[in-house]
Amino acid sequence: LDEDYRDIYSRFQKYIESSIKTGSVSTTYNFQLVDLSSDVVADYTEQILSRQVNTCKVRIGFGYILRNVETGELAFYWSSRNNQLLFDRPETINSLHDINRFVDNIRNVDMKSHVIYPNSKFSFVKATNVTFYVTHLLGTSIGAGDVLPDHLMNNKGLYSLVKSNHSGQPYKDSLCFFRCLALYKGASLRGLEKPTKDLLTLYCNHVGVDTKEFAGVTIYDLETASTIFDVGINVYEQVEEKSTKLLFRSLKQDNIMYLNLHKEHFSYIKCLDLYSSSFCCPKCKKIFKRHYLLKRHIATCDASTKRLYCSGRYQPTDSVFDSLEMYGISIPHELRYYEYRICFDIECFMNQDTSIIQDTERVSFTLKHELA
């Protein structure tokens, strides 16, 4: 290590040294760098993303040492989720295709052209580390058909949609939501593919996504889908004993499409009474034998809005006049407030005589703002 950088590496060791920090919904991978190379960054990216088991979003940031060209002073800028990033937006990774495409993009990037400088007085010295911020999208992306458990495959109130009813081949795409929507709109199981692709195209045109890059509808996208297709959407999860929990309920609650979610796959509920023998309120956990009873209950359930205020109700702080009255001193109301407002009027003008101001190499003064 160059002696000029030893102090920075010592002071900021925790930001530079290689480490892995795991959280409940995200993991941060940090690698110390010898040189800023796109191939090295791409290799690290491929290693990390190939280990992910869920859909995820990834940001890549760098730690840099920069030099002030006027003073020669070195400055260290550590990586973070919001600064010193390689790309402006996080990349969503949903498949091996996404990983390969993202890695190839990184290999073609000129890394030094993405260095962020505080101003023009600084020049690049070296990159100290690269950091990967991986956010796990648990339960997403919802798409390609999954192997459903027996209690769902044998459910008479459900179309599982794990394989084509026409060819018998398993679905390997991310269009299960649109197949459900096509069924809801009247398509047949054997003629499902064309209306499914038409609905996909309509959705992608509204959200500005290329159909070839479409990675699936997440549960967080359902409100948008509800608006686009003018349909209410209720999503349920069912355990083996046919106890069903409501996972998502769109704002629109008429013209409702009912869906089952298992891991990352939507199935179409054709009959709620056959689909489940009990329904669980997601707020208070109360169980109902019929769906219409759950629907009526949810409209008034306030279990999630209850609050306990241990210190009592809110009371405003006593004013100085209230405090005086505690000591028997009463100030008449008309004397408590001044009836006028105090204002200041300051006149200014722009003086064209700028001879007393020295221009610099980059700034030329044309007018001076002065008090009248």
Secondary structure per residue as TSV (DSSP state, phi and psi in degrees):
chain	resnum	aa	ss	phi	psi
A	1	L	-	360.0	130.9
A	2	D	-	-58.5	137.0
A	3	E	G	-60.1	-29.4
A	4	D	G	-65.1	-26.6
A	5	Y	G	-101.8	-5.6
A	6	R	H	-58.9	-39.8
A	7	D	H	-65.2	-40.9
A	8	I	H	-64.9	-44.3
A	9	Y	H	-64.1	-33.7
A	10	S	H	-72.7	-44.5
A	11	R	H	-71.3	-33.6
A	12	F	T	-115.0	34.9
A	13	Q	H	-58.1	-39.7
A	14	K	H	-66.5	-22.7
A	15	Y	H	-88.9	-20.0
A	16	I	H	-101.8	-41.7
A	17	E	S	-66.1	152.1
A	18	S	-	-65.2	136.0
A	19	S	E	-162.9	162.7
A	20	I	E	-132.0	124.6
A	21	K	E	-119.3	118.9
A	22	T	E	-106.2	130.5
A	23	G	-	-119.6	-177.3
A	24	S	S	-69.3	-32.7
A	25	V	S	-125.3	-0.7
A	26	S	E	-150.3	157.6
A	27	T	E	-135.0	136.7
A	28	T	E	-112.9	123.0
A	29	Y	E	-110.4	125.8
A	30	N	E	-122.9	133.2
A	31	F	E	-129.5	128.3
A	32	Q	E	-73.0	137.7
A	33	L	-	-109.6	146.4
A	34	V	S	-92.8	-37.9
A	35	D	S	-144.8	151.5
A	36	L	-	-86.5	94.4
A	37	S	-	-123.5	133.5
A	38	S	H	-66.0	-33.1
A	39	D	H	-66.4	-40.9
A	40	V	H	-64.1	-45.7
A	41	V	H	-63.6	-39.9
A	42	A	H	-64.9	-39.4
A	43	D	H	-64.5	-44.8
A	44	Y	H	-60.6	-42.0
A	45	T	H	-59.7	-46.6
A	46	E	H	-63.5	-41.0
A	47	Q	H	-61.9	-44.1
A	48	I	H	-69.3	-49.5
A	49	L	H	-70.2	-29.4
A	50	S	T	-69.9	-14.1
A	51	R	T	-93.0	-7.4
A	52	Q	-	-78.6	139.6
A	53	V	-	-105.6	-13.2
A	54	N	S	-118.3	161.5
A	55	T	-	-57.7	143.3
A	56	C	E	-147.8	164.2
A	57	K	E	-117.3	140.0
A	58	V	E	-130.5	136.3
A	59	R	E	-117.8	146.8
A	60	I	E	-122.1	124.7
A	61	G	E	-126.9	162.6
A	62	F	E	-128.5	151.2
A	63	G	E	-101.1	134.9
A	64	Y	E	-127.2	154.3
A	65	I	E	-110.7	123.5
A	66	L	E	-116.8	156.7
A	67	R	E	-120.7	132.9
A	68	N	E	-75.6	116.5
A	69	V	T	-70.4	-17.7
A	70	E	T	-87.9	-41.4
A	71	T	T	-102.3	-17.9
A	72	G	-	78.8	2.2
A	73	E	-	-73.0	140.2
A	74	L	E	-91.4	143.1
A	75	A	E	-133.9	140.5
A	76	F	E	-107.4	131.9
A	77	Y	E	-120.3	110.8
A	78	W	-	-83.1	159.0
A	79	S	-	-77.6	153.1
A	80	S	-	-153.4	174.7
A	81	R	S	-68.6	-18.6
A	82	N	S	-116.6	-13.5
A	83	N	S	-129.4	160.1
A	84	Q	S	55.7	39.3
A	85	L	B	-91.8	149.2
A	86	L	S	-72.7	-41.5
A	87	F	S	-124.8	151.5
A	88	D	S	-68.0	-33.9
A	89	R	S	-117.6	150.9
A	90	P	-	-68.0	148.8
A	91	E	E	-97.6	129.2
A	92	T	E	-89.4	127.7
A	93	I	E	-114.7	117.3
A	94	N	-	-124.0	-11.1
A	95	S	S	-159.1	171.7
A	96	L	H	-62.3	-34.8
A	97	H	H	-60.0	-42.4
A	98	D	H	-62.5	-41.4
A	99	I	H	-62.3	-49.5
A	100	N	H	-62.1	-41.3
A	101	R	H	-65.4	-43.4
A	102	F	H	-65.6	-43.1
A	103	V	H	-63.4	-42.5
A	104	D	H	-62.3	-39.4
A	105	N	H	-61.3	-41.4
A	106	I	H	-65.3	-39.2
A	107	R	H	-63.4	-24.6
A	108	N	T	-95.4	5.3
A	109	V	-	-90.0	136.4
A	110	D	-	-83.4	101.7
A	111	M	G	-59.0	-40.9
A	112	K	G	-68.7	-23.4
A	113	S	G	-73.3	-12.5
A	114	H	G	-100.2	3.7
A	115	V	-	-67.4	133.7
A	116	I	-	-101.7	120.6
A	117	Y	-	-102.6	142.7
A	118	P	S	-65.7	-34.0
A	119	N	S	-164.5	-177.3
A	120	S	T	-75.0	-4.3
A	121	K	T	-81.6	-5.1
A	122	F	E	-110.6	147.3
A	123	S	E	-125.9	156.4
A	124	F	E	-76.1	136.6
A	125	V	E	-110.2	-59.5
A	126	K	E	-166.5	160.4
A	127	A	E	-95.9	133.5
A	128	T	E	-95.6	-33.7
A	129	N	E	-160.5	160.2
A	130	V	E	-123.4	137.7
A	131	T	E	-123.8	133.8
A	132	F	E	-110.4	120.8
A	133	Y	E	-103.4	105.1
A	134	V	E	-106.5	117.7
A	135	T	E	-104.5	122.6
A	136	H	E	-85.7	124.0
A	137	L	-	-93.7	84.1
A	138	L	T	-65.3	130.8
A	139	G	T	82.4	5.1
A	140	T	-	-135.9	166.5
A	141	S	S	-76.5	140.4
A	142	I	B	-85.6	119.1
A	143	G	-	-166.5	-104.8
A	144	A	S	-53.0	139.7
A	145	G	-	-55.1	138.0
A	146	D	-	-113.0	163.9
A	147	V	-	-78.7	114.1
A	148	L	-	-85.7	149.7
A	149	P	-	-66.6	163.3
A	150	D	H	-58.7	-38.3
A	151	H	H	-66.7	-22.5
A	152	L	H	-89.7	-39.8
A	153	M	H	-62.0	-32.3
A	154	N	T	-97.1	6.0
A	155	N	-	-73.6	120.3
A	156	K	T	-75.9	-10.7
A	157	G	T	-97.8	13.4
A	158	L	E	-134.9	139.0
A	159	Y	E	-99.0	114.6
A	160	S	-	-70.9	-37.0
A	161	L	-	58.3	40.3
A	162	V	S	-94.5	-15.7
A	163	K	B	-147.6	158.7
A	164	S	-	-69.2	131.1
A	165	N	T	-75.6	-14.1
A	166	H	T	-90.3	-48.3
A	167	S	T	-101.2	-18.8
A	168	G	-	80.5	0.7
A	169	Q	-	-86.6	142.6
A	170	P	B	-63.4	144.2
A	171	Y	-	-74.6	135.7
A	172	K	-	-125.1	19.4
A	173	D	S	-109.2	-164.5
A	174	S	S	-121.2	41.5
A	175	L	-	-113.8	17.9
A	176	C	H	-62.1	-35.0
A	177	F	H	-61.2	-43.0
A	178	F	H	-73.5	-26.7
A	179	R	H	-67.7	-41.7
A	180	C	H	-61.3	-43.5
A	181	L	H	-65.7	-38.7
A	182	A	H	-63.0	-41.8
A	183	L	H	-62.6	-42.3
A	184	Y	H	-61.7	-33.3
A	185	K	T	-86.8	3.1
A	186	G	T	111.8	1.4
A	187	A	-	-69.6	154.3
A	188	S	-	-91.1	159.6
A	189	L	S	-62.7	-33.7
A	190	R	T	-83.6	-18.1
A	191	G	T	-117.0	49.0
A	192	L	-	-91.8	-28.0
A	193	E	H	-70.1	-42.7
A	194	K	H	-64.6	-51.2
A	195	P	H	-62.2	-31.0
A	196	T	H	-62.7	-46.2
A	197	K	H	-70.4	-31.9
A	198	D	H	-64.6	-42.4
A	199	L	H	-67.0	-38.1
A	200	L	H	-60.2	-46.5
A	201	T	H	-60.7	-43.6
A	202	L	H	-61.7	-43.7
A	203	Y	H	-63.9	-46.8
A	204	C	H	-63.8	-37.2
A	205	N	H	-64.2	-35.6
A	206	H	H	-72.4	-38.9
A	207	V	H	-95.5	-2.6
A	208	G	T	74.2	40.0
A	209	V	-	-120.3	137.8
A	210	D	-	-70.5	133.1
A	211	T	G	-59.7	-28.4
A	212	K	G	-73.2	-22.1
A	213	E	G	-100.3	2.1
A	214	F	-	-63.3	130.8
A	215	A	-	-113.6	5.3
A	216	G	-	115.2	156.4
A	217	V	B	-91.1	124.2
A	218	T	-	-90.5	166.7
A	219	I	G	-65.6	-22.3
A	220	Y	G	-79.2	-11.8
A	221	D	G	-93.6	-4.7
A	222	L	H	-68.9	-32.5
A	223	E	H	-64.9	-39.6
A	224	T	H	-63.3	-43.7
A	225	A	H	-63.2	-38.5
A	226	S	H	-59.8	-40.7
A	227	T	H	-69.7	-44.4
A	228	I	H	-61.7	-44.3
A	229	F	H	-98.3	2.3
A	230	D	T	52.6	51.5
A	231	V	-	-138.7	138.4
A	232	G	E	-74.7	148.0
A	233	I	E	-133.3	122.5
A	234	N	E	-118.9	130.5
A	235	V	E	-118.3	132.9
A	236	Y	E	-123.1	158.8
A	237	E	E	-126.6	134.2
A	238	Q	E	-123.0	132.5
A	239	V	-	-93.2	174.6
A	240	E	T	-60.2	-35.1
A	241	E	T	-80.1	17.6
A	242	K	S	63.8	23.2
A	243	S	E	-88.0	127.4
A	244	T	E	-116.0	136.7
A	245	K	E	-116.3	135.6
A	246	L	E	-78.5	123.0
A	247	L	E	-98.2	-36.1
A	248	F	E	-147.9	141.8
A	249	R	E	-140.7	115.1
A	250	S	-	-70.0	162.5
A	251	L	S	-64.1	-37.5
A	252	K	-	-75.7	122.8
A	253	Q	-	-123.5	38.8
A	254	D	S	-135.3	162.6
A	255	N	S	53.6	54.2
A	256	I	E	-91.5	134.2
A	257	M	E	-101.9	131.4
A	258	Y	E	-106.0	130.5
A	259	L	E	-127.8	149.5
A	260	N	E	-105.5	139.0
A	261	L	E	-117.5	122.3
A	262	H	E	-125.6	114.5
A	263	K	T	55.6	-101.8
A	264	E	T	-120.6	27.9
A	265	H	E	-134.1	132.6
A	266	F	E	-90.9	138.1
A	267	S	E	-124.2	155.2
A	268	Y	E	-94.3	124.5
A	269	I	E	-87.9	113.4
A	270	K	S	-90.7	-24.0
A	271	C	-	-149.2	113.1
A	272	L	H	-65.5	-38.4
A	273	D	H	-65.9	-35.3
A	274	L	H	-79.4	-28.4
A	275	Y	H	-67.9	-41.9
A	276	S	-	-144.8	149.6
A	277	S	S	-99.5	-8.8
A	278	S	E	-157.6	152.7
A	279	F	E	-130.7	137.2
A	280	C	E	-108.8	130.2
A	281	C	-	-70.3	127.5
A	282	P	T	-70.6	-15.1
A	283	K	T	-91.1	-55.8
A	284	C	T	-104.5	-5.2
A	285	K	-	69.2	15.4
A	286	K	-	-72.3	142.6
A	287	I	E	-101.2	137.8
A	288	F	E	-126.6	144.6
A	289	K	S	-81.3	-20.8
A	290	R	S	-129.9	147.7
A	291	H	H	-66.5	-36.3
A	292	Y	H	-64.5	-27.8
A	293	L	H	-70.8	-39.2
A	294	L	H	-64.1	-44.1
A	295	K	H	-60.4	-42.8
A	296	R	H	-67.5	-37.3
A	297	H	H	-68.1	-43.3
A	298	I	H	-61.4	-31.9
A	299	A	T	-61.7	-25.0
A	300	T	T	-121.6	-1.5
A	301	C	-	-67.2	125.3
A	302	D	-	-118.3	23.0
A	303	A	G	-61.8	-32.9
A	304	S	G	-84.0	-5.6
A	305	T	G	-110.0	2.4
A	306	K	-	-71.1	139.7
A	307	R	-	-132.7	146.0
A	308	L	-	-114.9	117.6
A	309	Y	-	-104.3	98.4
A	310	C	T	-68.0	-26.0
A	311	S	T	-95.5	9.8
A	312	G	-	90.3	-175.1
A	313	R	S	-75.1	161.6
A	314	Y	-	-69.0	136.4
A	315	Q	-	-132.1	129.4
A	316	P	-	-66.0	152.6
A	317	T	-	-68.3	141.2
A	318	D	-	-63.0	138.3
A	319	S	-	-79.3	172.3
A	320	V	H	-62.7	-31.3
A	321	F	H	-70.6	-36.5
A	322	D	H	-63.6	-40.2
A	323	S	H	-65.6	-39.4
A	324	L	H	-64.4	-38.8
A	325	E	H	-64.6	-26.0
A	326	M	T	-63.7	-23.3
A	327	Y	T	-105.5	16.8
A	328	G	T	81.0	13.7
A	329	I	-	-105.5	114.7
A	330	S	-	-112.0	123.7
A	331	I	-	-99.3	123.3
A	332	P	-	-55.9	144.8
A	333	H	G	-59.7	-37.5
A	334	E	G	-69.9	-14.1
A	335	L	G	-98.5	-2.3
A	336	R	S	-81.7	-19.5
A	337	Y	S	-132.4	141.4
A	338	Y	-	-82.3	131.0
A	339	E	S	-80.8	-6.0
A	340	Y	S	-117.1	158.8
A	341	R	-	-105.2	144.1
A	342	I	-	-100.4	123.4
A	343	C	-	-125.7	152.7
A	344	F	-	-121.7	134.4
A	345	D	-	-118.2	112.5
A	346	I	-	-113.7	121.9
A	347	E	-	-93.6	136.2
A	348	C	E	-132.9	161.7
A	349	F	E	-147.7	164.0
A	350	M	E	-99.4	112.5
A	351	N	E	-87.7	125.9
A	352	Q	S	-80.3	-9.9
A	353	D	-	-81.6	99.2
A	354	T	-	-109.6	19.4
A	355	S	T	-65.1	-23.4
A	356	I	T	-84.4	-4.6
A	357	I	S	-107.9	127.6
A	358	Q	-	-86.2	125.4
A	359	D	-	-69.0	155.8
A	360	T	-	-113.5	-178.8
A	361	E	S	-63.2	-30.9
A	362	R	S	-110.6	-14.7
A	363	V	-	-125.2	131.8
A	364	S	-	-121.3	124.6
A	365	F	-	-90.7	130.9
A	366	T	-	-113.4	-28.7
A	367	L	-	-140.8	151.3
A	368	K	E	-120.2	129.5
A	369	H	E	-83.7	116.1
A	370	E	E	-131.0	155.6
A	371	L	E	-70.4	142.0
A	372	A	-	-74.1	360.0
